[in-house]
């Protein structure tokens, strides 16, 4: 569990959750705030999700290669 790639993947997943909650909060607030930030935050979430998935796949790939 002390693997740096694992810790990085968990941090990326946490960043996705934060971006999601900020985006939903902005959307729920409505008005000018929603118009200004909701779309940008959801795009950021998609980028962070991509990074998280790549890190998770890299972790799994490297762990399975080391196990053979």
PyMOL Python script that loads the backbone (N, CA, C, O; Angstrom):
from pymol import cmd

cmd.read_pdbstr("""\
ATOM      1  N   UNK A   1       0.815  -1.195   0.000  1.00  0.00           N
ATOM      2  CA  UNK A   1       0.000   0.000   0.000  1.00  0.00           C
ATOM      3  C   UNK A   1       0.857   1.258   0.000  1.00  0.00           C
ATOM      4  O   UNK A   1       0.338   2.345  -0.253  1.00  0.00           O
ATOM      5  N   UNK A   2       2.125   1.147   0.269  1.00  0.00           N
ATOM      6  CA  UNK A   2       2.990   2.300   0.276  1.00  0.00           C
ATOM      7  C   UNK A   2       3.551   2.622  -1.095  1.00  0.00           C
ATOM      8  O   UNK A   2       4.435   3.469  -1.227  1.00  0.00           O
ATOM      9  N   UNK A   3       3.041   1.948  -2.117  1.00  0.00           N
ATOM     10  CA  UNK A   3       3.501   2.167  -3.487  1.00  0.00           C
ATOM     11  C   UNK A   3       3.161   3.592  -3.934  1.00  0.00           C
ATOM     12  O   UNK A   3       2.002   3.997  -3.845  1.00  0.00           O
ATOM     13  N   UNK A   4       4.139   4.354  -4.407  1.00  0.00           N
ATOM     14  CA  UNK A   4       3.866   5.743  -4.812  1.00  0.00           C
ATOM     15  C   UNK A   4       2.826   5.858  -5.932  1.00  0.00           C
ATOM     16  O   UNK A   4       2.049   6.813  -5.955  1.00  0.00           O
ATOM     17  N   UNK A   5       2.804   4.907  -6.847  1.00  0.00           N
ATOM     18  CA  UNK A   5       1.817   4.958  -7.930  1.00  0.00           C
ATOM     19  C   UNK A   5       0.406   4.745  -7.385  1.00  0.00           C
ATOM     20  O   UNK A   5      -0.546   5.366  -7.858  1.00  0.00           O
ATOM     21  N   UNK A   6       0.275   3.871  -6.397  1.00  0.00           N
ATOM     22  CA  UNK A   6      -1.020   3.640  -5.761  1.00  0.00           C
ATOM     23  C   UNK A   6      -1.493   4.913  -5.062  1.00  0.00           C
ATOM     24  O   UNK A   6      -2.654   5.303  -5.184  1.00  0.00           O
ATOM     25  N   UNK A   7      -0.591   5.550  -4.335  1.00  0.00           N
ATOM     26  CA  UNK A   7      -0.942   6.780  -3.625  1.00  0.00           C
ATOM     27  C   UNK A   7      -1.331   7.872  -4.620  1.00  0.00           C
ATOM     28  O   UNK A   7      -2.273   8.627  -4.378  1.00  0.00           O
ATOM     29  N   UNK A   8      -0.619   7.956  -5.720  1.00  0.00           N
ATOM     30  CA  UNK A   8      -0.933   8.937  -6.761  1.00  0.00           C
ATOM     31  C   UNK A   8      -2.305   8.655  -7.386  1.00  0.00           C
ATOM     32  O   UNK A   8      -3.067   9.582  -7.660  1.00  0.00           O
ATOM     33  N   UNK A   9      -2.615   7.382  -7.606  1.00  0.00           N
ATOM     34  CA  UNK A   9      -3.916   7.019  -8.175  1.00  0.00           C
ATOM     35  C   UNK A   9      -5.044   7.375  -7.209  1.00  0.00           C
ATOM     36  O   UNK A   9      -6.090   7.868  -7.633  1.00  0.00           O
ATOM     37  N   UNK A  10      -4.842   7.132  -5.926  1.00  0.00           N
ATOM     38  CA  UNK A  10      -5.860   7.477  -4.926  1.00  0.00           C
ATOM     39  C   UNK A  10      -6.040   8.996  -4.859  1.00  0.00           C
ATOM     40  O   UNK A  10      -7.163   9.485  -4.748  1.00  0.00           O
ATOM     41  N   UNK A  11      -4.938   9.735  -4.926  1.00  0.00           N
ATOM     42  CA  UNK A  11      -5.023  11.196  -4.919  1.00  0.00           C
ATOM     43  C   UNK A  11      -5.773  11.702  -6.152  1.00  0.00           C
ATOM     44  O   UNK A  11      -6.545  12.657  -6.062  1.00  0.00           O
ATOM     45  N   UNK A  12      -5.548  11.069  -7.294  1.00  0.00           N
ATOM     46  CA  UNK A  12      -6.258  11.458  -8.515  1.00  0.00           C
ATOM     47  C   UNK A  12      -7.753  11.175  -8.376  1.00  0.00           C
ATOM     48  O   UNK A  12      -8.579  11.971  -8.824  1.00  0.00           O
ATOM     49  N   UNK A  13      -8.100  10.054  -7.762  1.00  0.00           N
ATOM     50  CA  UNK A  13      -9.518   9.748  -7.548  1.00  0.00           C
ATOM     51  C   UNK A  13     -10.151  10.746  -6.591  1.00  0.00           C
ATOM     52  O   UNK A  13     -11.299  11.150  -6.782  1.00  0.00           O
ATOM     53  N   UNK A  14      -9.414  11.145  -5.566  1.00  0.00           N
ATOM     54  CA  UNK A  14      -9.928  12.155  -4.638  1.00  0.00           C
ATOM     55  C   UNK A  14     -10.133  13.489  -5.356  1.00  0.00           C
ATOM     56  O   UNK A  14     -11.103  14.196  -5.084  1.00  0.00           O
ATOM     57  N   UNK A  15      -9.232  13.834  -6.263  1.00  0.00           N
ATOM     58  CA  UNK A  15      -9.371  15.074  -7.026  1.00  0.00           C
ATOM     59  C   UNK A  15     -10.618  15.028  -7.911  1.00  0.00           C
ATOM     60  O   UNK A  15     -11.283  16.046  -8.104  1.00  0.00           O
ATOM     61  N   UNK A  16     -10.932  13.854  -8.443  1.00  0.00           N
ATOM     62  CA  UNK A  16     -12.147  13.701  -9.248  1.00  0.00           C
ATOM     63  C   UNK A  16     -13.376  13.962  -8.385  1.00  0.00           C
ATOM     64  O   UNK A  16     -14.303  14.652  -8.808  1.00  0.00           O
ATOM     65  N   UNK A  17     -13.378  13.416  -7.190  1.00  0.00           N
ATOM     66  CA  UNK A  17     -14.521  13.602  -6.292  1.00  0.00           C
ATOM     67  C   UNK A  17     -14.681  15.083  -5.931  1.00  0.00           C
ATOM     68  O   UNK A  17     -15.795  15.607  -5.920  1.00  0.00           O
ATOM     69  N   UNK A  18     -13.568  15.748  -5.640  1.00  0.00           N
ATOM     70  CA  UNK A  18     -13.627  17.171  -5.295  1.00  0.00           C
ATOM     71  C   UNK A  18     -14.164  17.984  -6.474  1.00  0.00           C
ATOM     72  O   UNK A  18     -15.021  18.849  -6.294  1.00  0.00           O
ATOM     73  N   UNK A  19     -13.664  17.710  -7.674  1.00  0.00           N
ATOM     74  CA  UNK A  19     -14.133  18.433  -8.857  1.00  0.00           C
ATOM     75  C   UNK A  19     -15.617  18.169  -9.105  1.00  0.00           C
ATOM     76  O   UNK A  19     -16.356  19.074  -9.491  1.00  0.00           O
ATOM     77  N   UNK A  20     -16.044  16.943  -8.885  1.00  0.00           N
ATOM     78  CA  UNK A  20     -17.464  16.601  -9.056  1.00  0.00           C
ATOM     79  C   UNK A  20     -18.322  17.365  -8.062  1.00  0.00           C
ATOM     80  O   UNK A  20     -19.344  17.942  -8.434  1.00  0.00           O
ATOM     81  N   UNK A  21     -17.913  17.372  -6.807  1.00  0.00           N
ATOM     82  CA  UNK A  21     -18.706  18.064  -5.787  1.00  0.00           C
ATOM     83  C   UNK A  21     -18.736  19.574  -6.024  1.00  0.00           C
ATOM     84  O   UNK A  21     -19.771  20.215  -5.842  1.00  0.00           O
ATOM     85  N   UNK A  22     -17.614  20.128  -6.425  1.00  0.00           N
ATOM     86  CA  UNK A  22     -17.591  21.567  -6.740  1.00  0.00           C
ATOM     87  C   UNK A  22     -18.496  21.879  -7.930  1.00  0.00           C
ATOM     88  O   UNK A  22     -19.212  22.881  -7.924  1.00  0.00           O
ATOM     89  N   UNK A  23     -18.462  21.027  -8.942  1.00  0.00           N
ATOM     90  CA  UNK A  23     -19.314  21.227 -10.115  1.00  0.00           C
ATOM     91  C   UNK A  23     -20.788  21.110  -9.787  1.00  0.00           C
ATOM     92  O   UNK A  23     -21.604  21.900 -10.262  1.00  0.00           O
ATOM     93  N   UNK A  24     -21.128  20.122  -8.973  1.00  0.00           N
ATOM     94  CA  UNK A  24     -22.529  19.957  -8.579  1.00  0.00           C
ATOM     95  C   UNK A  24     -22.988  21.109  -7.693  1.00  0.00           C
ATOM     96  O   UNK A  24     -24.121  21.579  -7.804  1.00  0.00           O
ATOM     97  N   UNK A  25     -22.095  21.558  -6.812  1.00  0.00           N
ATOM     98  CA  UNK A  25     -22.436  22.696  -5.961  1.00  0.00           C
ATOM     99  C   UNK A  25     -22.657  23.955  -6.774  1.00  0.00           C
ATOM    100  O   UNK A  25     -23.576  24.727  -6.502  1.00  0.00           O
ATOM    101  N   UNK A  26     -21.821  24.158  -7.764  1.00  0.00           N
ATOM    102  CA  UNK A  26     -21.964  25.320  -8.638  1.00  0.00           C
ATOM    103  C   UNK A  26     -23.261  25.237  -9.434  1.00  0.00           C
ATOM    104  O   UNK A  26     -23.959  26.234  -9.618  1.00  0.00           O
ATOM    105  N   UNK A  27     -23.565  24.044  -9.897  1.00  0.00           N
ATOM    106  CA  UNK A  27     -24.805  23.844 -10.660  1.00  0.00           C
ATOM    107  C   UNK A  27     -26.024  24.070  -9.765  1.00  0.00           C
ATOM    108  O   UNK A  27     -27.001  24.696 -10.174  1.00  0.00           O
ATOM    109  N   UNK A  28     -25.950  23.553  -8.543  1.00  0.00           N
ATOM    110  CA  UNK A  28     -27.065  23.686  -7.615  1.00  0.00           C
ATOM    111  C   UNK A  28     -27.290  25.118  -7.159  1.00  0.00           C
ATOM    112  O   UNK A  28     -28.414  25.508  -6.844  1.00  0.00           O
ATOM    113  N   UNK A  29     -26.228  25.893  -7.123  1.00  0.00           N
ATOM    114  CA  UNK A  29     -26.343  27.291  -6.692  1.00  0.00           C
ATOM    115  C   UNK A  29     -27.118  28.110  -7.721  1.00  0.00           C
ATOM    116  O   UNK A  29     -27.854  29.034  -7.373  1.00  0.00           O
ATOM    117  N   UNK A  30     -26.941  27.757  -8.986  1.00  0.00           N
ATOM    118  CA  UNK A  30     -27.693  28.417 -10.052  1.00  0.00           C
ATOM    119  C   UNK A  30     -27.206  29.821 -10.345  1.00  0.00           C
ATOM    120  O   UNK A  30     -26.206  30.281  -9.794  1.00  0.00           O
ATOM    121  N   UNK A  31     -27.920  30.478 -11.205  1.00  0.00           N
ATOM    122  CA  UNK A  31     -27.628  31.867 -11.537  1.00  0.00           C
ATOM    123  C   UNK A  31     -26.308  32.048 -12.261  1.00  0.00           C
ATOM    124  O   UNK A  31     -25.886  31.194 -13.041  1.00  0.00           O
ATOM    125  N   UNK A  32     -25.664  33.175 -11.991  1.00  0.00           N
ATOM    126  CA  UNK A  32     -24.415  33.541 -12.658  1.00  0.00           C
ATOM    127  C   UNK A  32     -23.287  32.582 -12.314  1.00  0.00           C
ATOM    128  O   UNK A  32     -22.457  32.264 -13.165  1.00  0.00           O
ATOM    129  N   UNK A  33     -23.256  32.124 -11.079  1.00  0.00           N
ATOM    130  CA  UNK A  33     -22.210  31.177 -10.664  1.00  0.00           C
ATOM    131  C   UNK A  33     -22.281  29.907 -11.494  1.00  0.00           C
ATOM    132  O   UNK A  33     -21.260  29.406 -11.964  1.00  0.00           O
ATOM    133  N   UNK A  34     -23.471  29.398 -11.668  1.00  0.00           N
ATOM    134  CA  UNK A  34     -23.655  28.187 -12.460  1.00  0.00           C
ATOM    135  C   UNK A  34     -23.225  28.413 -13.898  1.00  0.00           C
ATOM    136  O   UNK A  34     -22.530  27.583 -14.483  1.00  0.00           O
ATOM    137  N   UNK A  35     -23.632  29.520 -14.460  1.00  0.00           N
ATOM    138  CA  UNK A  35     -23.291  29.822 -15.845  1.00  0.00           C
ATOM    139  C   UNK A  35     -21.779  29.943 -16.037  1.00  0.00           C
ATOM    140  O   UNK A  35     -21.242  29.549 -17.072  1.00  0.00           O
ATOM    141  N   UNK A  36     -21.109  30.485 -15.038  1.00  0.00           N
ATOM    142  CA  UNK A  36     -19.699  30.788 -15.170  1.00  0.00           C
ATOM    143  C   UNK A  36     -18.799  29.572 -14.909  1.00  0.00           C
ATOM    144  O   UNK A  36     -17.781  29.408 -15.581  1.00  0.00           O
ATOM    145  N   UNK A  37     -19.159  28.726 -13.947  1.00  0.00           N
ATOM    146  CA  UNK A  37     -18.224  27.698 -13.490  1.00  0.00           C
ATOM    147  C   UNK A  37     -18.632  26.245 -13.732  1.00  0.00           C
ATOM    148  O   UNK A  37     -17.758  25.381 -13.812  1.00  0.00           O
ATOM    149  N   UNK A  38     -19.907  25.949 -13.848  1.00  0.00           N
ATOM    150  CA  UNK A  38     -20.344  24.547 -13.925  1.00  0.00           C
ATOM    151  C   UNK A  38     -19.693  23.794 -15.074  1.00  0.00           C
ATOM    152  O   UNK A  38     -19.159  22.703 -14.877  1.00  0.00           O
ATOM    153  N   UNK A  39     -19.732  24.360 -16.262  1.00  0.00           N
ATOM    154  CA  UNK A  39     -19.182  23.677 -17.434  1.00  0.00           C
ATOM    155  C   UNK A  39     -17.671  23.497 -17.308  1.00  0.00           C
ATOM    156  O   UNK A  39     -17.144  22.442 -17.662  1.00  0.00           O
ATOM    157  N   UNK A  40     -16.978  24.506 -16.813  1.00  0.00           N
ATOM    158  CA  UNK A  40     -15.525  24.411 -16.646  1.00  0.00           C
ATOM    159  C   UNK A  40     -15.156  23.345 -15.628  1.00  0.00           C
ATOM    160  O   UNK A  40     -14.199  22.595 -15.822  1.00  0.00           O
ATOM    161  N   UNK A  41     -15.914  23.280 -14.545  1.00  0.00           N
ATOM    162  CA  UNK A  41     -15.620  22.279 -13.518  1.00  0.00           C
ATOM    163  C   UNK A  41     -15.908  20.863 -14.020  1.00  0.00           C
ATOM    164  O   UNK A  41     -15.190  19.926 -13.670  1.00  0.00           O
ATOM    165  N   UNK A  42     -16.938  20.703 -14.824  1.00  0.00           N
ATOM    166  CA  UNK A  42     -17.231  19.372 -15.355  1.00  0.00           C
ATOM    167  C   UNK A  42     -16.184  18.952 -16.383  1.00  0.00           C
ATOM    168  O   UNK A  42     -15.862  17.768 -16.482  1.00  0.00           O
ATOM    169  N   UNK A  43     -15.653  19.892 -17.144  1.00  0.00           N
ATOM    170  CA  UNK A  43     -14.556  19.569 -18.064  1.00  0.00           C
ATOM    171  C   UNK A  43     -13.310  19.172 -17.283  1.00  0.00           C
ATOM    172  O   UNK A  43     -12.603  18.236 -17.656  1.00  0.00           O
ATOM    173  N   UNK A  44     -13.050  19.890 -16.200  1.00  0.00           N
ATOM    174  CA  UNK A  44     -11.926  19.548 -15.336  1.00  0.00           C
ATOM    175  C   UNK A  44     -12.108  18.149 -14.758  1.00  0.00           C
ATOM    176  O   UNK A  44     -11.152  17.379 -14.666  1.00  0.00           O
ATOM    177  N   UNK A  45     -13.339  17.824 -14.367  1.00  0.00           N
ATOM    178  CA  UNK A  45     -13.618  16.487 -13.835  1.00  0.00           C
ATOM    179  C   UNK A  45     -13.316  15.415 -14.873  1.00  0.00           C
ATOM    180  O   UNK A  45     -12.737  14.379 -14.545  1.00  0.00           O
ATOM    181  N   UNK A  46     -13.701  15.653 -16.112  1.00  0.00           N
ATOM    182  CA  UNK A  46     -13.422  14.669 -17.160  1.00  0.00           C
ATOM    183  C   UNK A  46     -11.922  14.474 -17.361  1.00  0.00           C
ATOM    184  O   UNK A  46     -11.459  13.346 -17.528  1.00  0.00           O
ATOM    185  N   UNK A  47     -11.175  15.552 -17.347  1.00  0.00           N
ATOM    186  CA  UNK A  47      -9.725  15.452 -17.467  1.00  0.00           C
ATOM    187  C   UNK A  47      -9.128  14.685 -16.293  1.00  0.00           C
ATOM    188  O   UNK A  47      -8.270  13.821 -16.477  1.00  0.00           O
ATOM    189  N   UNK A  48      -9.586  15.008 -15.089  1.00  0.00           N
ATOM    190  CA  UNK A  48      -9.082  14.304 -13.900  1.00  0.00           C
ATOM    191  C   UNK A  48      -9.468  12.826 -13.915  1.00  0.00           C
ATOM    192  O   UNK A  48      -8.698  11.974 -13.473  1.00  0.00           O
ATOM    193  N   UNK A  49     -10.653  12.527 -14.421  1.00  0.00           N
ATOM    194  CA  UNK A  49     -11.064  11.122 -14.532  1.00  0.00           C
ATOM    195  C   UNK A  49     -10.143  10.375 -15.491  1.00  0.00           C
ATOM    196  O   UNK A  49      -9.746   9.243 -15.214  1.00  0.00           O
ATOM    197  N   UNK A  50      -9.806  10.993 -16.605  1.00  0.00           N
ATOM    198  CA  UNK A  50      -8.910  10.375 -17.564  1.00  0.00           C
ATOM    199  C   UNK A  50      -7.561  10.078 -16.912  1.00  0.00           C
ATOM    200  O   UNK A  50      -7.022   8.981 -17.054  1.00  0.00           O
ATOM    201  N   UNK A  51      -7.025  11.058 -16.200  1.00  0.00           N
ATOM    202  CA  UNK A  51      -5.738  10.879 -15.520  1.00  0.00           C
ATOM    203  C   UNK A  51      -5.836   9.754 -14.488  1.00  0.00           C
ATOM    204  O   UNK A  51      -4.937   8.920 -14.386  1.00  0.00           O
ATOM    205  N   UNK A  52      -6.932   9.734 -13.723  1.00  0.00           N
ATOM    206  CA  UNK A  52      -7.105   8.698 -12.707  1.00  0.00           C
ATOM    207  C   UNK A  52      -7.179   7.308 -13.336  1.00  0.00           C
ATOM    208  O   UNK A  52      -6.573   6.365 -12.827  1.00  0.00           O
ATOM    209  N   UNK A  53      -7.907   7.176 -14.424  1.00  0.00           N
ATOM    210  CA  UNK A  53      -8.026   5.874 -15.084  1.00  0.00           C
ATOM    211  C   UNK A  53      -6.673   5.422 -15.630  1.00  0.00           C
ATOM    212  O   UNK A  53      -6.317   4.251 -15.506  1.00  0.00           O
ATOM    213  N   UNK A  54      -5.925   6.332 -16.227  1.00  0.00           N
ATOM    214  CA  UNK A  54      -4.595   5.985 -16.743  1.00  0.00           C
ATOM    215  C   UNK A  54      -3.685   5.520 -15.599  1.00  0.00           C
ATOM    216  O   UNK A  54      -2.963   4.533 -15.738  1.00  0.00           O
ATOM    217  N   UNK A  55      -3.725   6.231 -14.478  1.00  0.00           N
ATOM    218  CA  UNK A  55      -2.896   5.843 -13.330  1.00  0.00           C
ATOM    219  C   UNK A  55      -3.315   4.487 -12.762  1.00  0.00           C
ATOM    220  O   UNK A  55      -2.464   3.681 -12.387  1.00  0.00           O
ATOM    221  N   UNK A  56      -4.603   4.238 -12.698  1.00  0.00           N
ATOM    222  CA  UNK A  56      -5.084   2.949 -12.194  1.00  0.00           C
ATOM    223  C   UNK A  56      -4.656   1.822 -13.130  1.00  0.00           C
ATOM    224  O   UNK A  56      -4.198   0.773 -12.678  1.00  0.00           O
ATOM    225  N   UNK A  57      -4.808   2.041 -14.430  1.00  0.00           N
ATOM    226  CA  UNK A  57      -4.390   1.015 -15.395  1.00  0.00           C
ATOM    227  C   UNK A  57      -2.886   0.784 -15.336  1.00  0.00           C
ATOM    228  O   UNK A  57      -2.431  -0.356 -15.432  1.00  0.00           O
ATOM    229  N   UNK A  58      -2.112   1.849 -15.181  1.00  0.00           N
ATOM    230  CA  UNK A  58      -0.661   1.708 -15.057  1.00  0.00           C
ATOM    231  C   UNK A  58      -0.308   0.919 -13.803  1.00  0.00           C
ATOM    232  O   UNK A  58       0.568   0.055 -13.837  1.00  0.00           O
ATOM    233  N   UNK A  59      -0.978   1.209 -12.712  1.00  0.00           N
ATOM    234  CA  UNK A  59      -0.729   0.488 -11.456  1.00  0.00           C
ATOM    235  C   UNK A  59      -1.035  -1.000 -11.610  1.00  0.00           C
ATOM    236  O   UNK A  59      -0.235  -1.852 -11.224  1.00  0.00           O
ATOM    237  N   UNK A  60      -2.193  -1.297 -12.175  1.00  0.00           N
ATOM    238  CA  UNK A  60      -2.589  -2.705 -12.355  1.00  0.00           C
ATOM    239  C   UNK A  60      -1.625  -3.410 -13.302  1.00  0.00           C
ATOM    240  O   UNK A  60      -1.206  -4.536 -13.037  1.00  0.00           O
ATOM    241  N   UNK A  61      -1.276  -2.758 -14.393  1.00  0.00           N
ATOM    242  CA  UNK A  61      -0.351  -3.354 -15.362  1.00  0.00           C
ATOM    243  C   UNK A  61       1.007  -3.646 -14.724  1.00  0.00           C
ATOM    244  O   UNK A  61       1.549  -4.742 -14.872  1.00  0.00           O
ATOM    245  N   UNK A  62       1.543  -2.665 -14.022  1.00  0.00           N
ATOM    246  CA  UNK A  62       2.850  -2.858 -13.398  1.00  0.00           C
ATOM    247  C   UNK A  62       2.816  -3.892 -12.287  1.00  0.00           C
ATOM    248  O   UNK A  62       3.792  -4.620 -12.098  1.00  0.00           O
ATOM    249  N   UNK A  63       1.727  -3.975 -11.555  1.00  0.00           N
ATOM    250  CA  UNK A  63       1.602  -4.985 -10.492  1.00  0.00           C
ATOM    251  C   UNK A  63       1.506  -6.399 -11.092  1.00  0.00           C
ATOM    252  O   UNK A  63       2.086  -7.341 -10.553  1.00  0.00           O
ATOM    253  N   UNK A  64       0.778  -6.541 -12.198  1.00  0.00           N
ATOM    254  CA  UNK A  64       0.665  -7.872 -12.795  1.00  0.00           C
ATOM    255  C   UNK A  64       1.957  -8.292 -13.469  1.00  0.00           C
ATOM    256  O   UNK A  64       2.269  -9.482 -13.507  1.00  0.00           O
ATOM    257  N   UNK A  65       2.714  -7.347 -14.000  1.00  0.00           N
ATOM    258  CA  UNK A  65       3.999  -7.678 -14.624  1.00  0.00           C
ATOM    259  C   UNK A  65       5.013  -8.116 -13.564  1.00  0.00           C
ATOM    260  O   UNK A  65       5.837  -8.993 -13.825  1.00  0.00           O
ATOM    261  N   UNK A  66       4.960  -7.531 -12.404  1.00  0.00           N
ATOM    262  CA  UNK A  66       5.881  -7.895 -11.329  1.00  0.00           C
ATOM    263  C   UNK A  66       5.534  -9.226 -10.688  1.00  0.00           C
ATOM    264  O   UNK A  66       6.389  -9.861 -10.069  1.00  0.00           O
ATOM    265  N   UNK A  67       4.281  -9.657 -10.833  1.00  0.00           N
ATOM    266  CA  UNK A  67       3.841 -10.904 -10.201  1.00  0.00           C
ATOM    267  C   UNK A  67       4.184 -12.155 -10.996  1.00  0.00           C
ATOM    268  O   UNK A  67       4.042 -13.262 -10.477  1.00  0.00           O
ATOM    269  N   UNK A  68       4.634 -12.012 -12.241  1.00  0.00           N
ATOM    270  CA  UNK A  68       4.899 -13.183 -13.076  1.00  0.00           C
ATOM    271  C   UNK A  68       6.289 -13.705 -12.891  1.00  0.00           C
ATOM    272  O   UNK A  68       6.667 -14.690 -13.525  1.00  0.00           O
TER     273      UNK A  68
END
""", "prot")
cmd.dss("prot")
cmd.show_as("cartoon", "prot")
cmd.util.cbc("prot")
cmd.orient("prot")
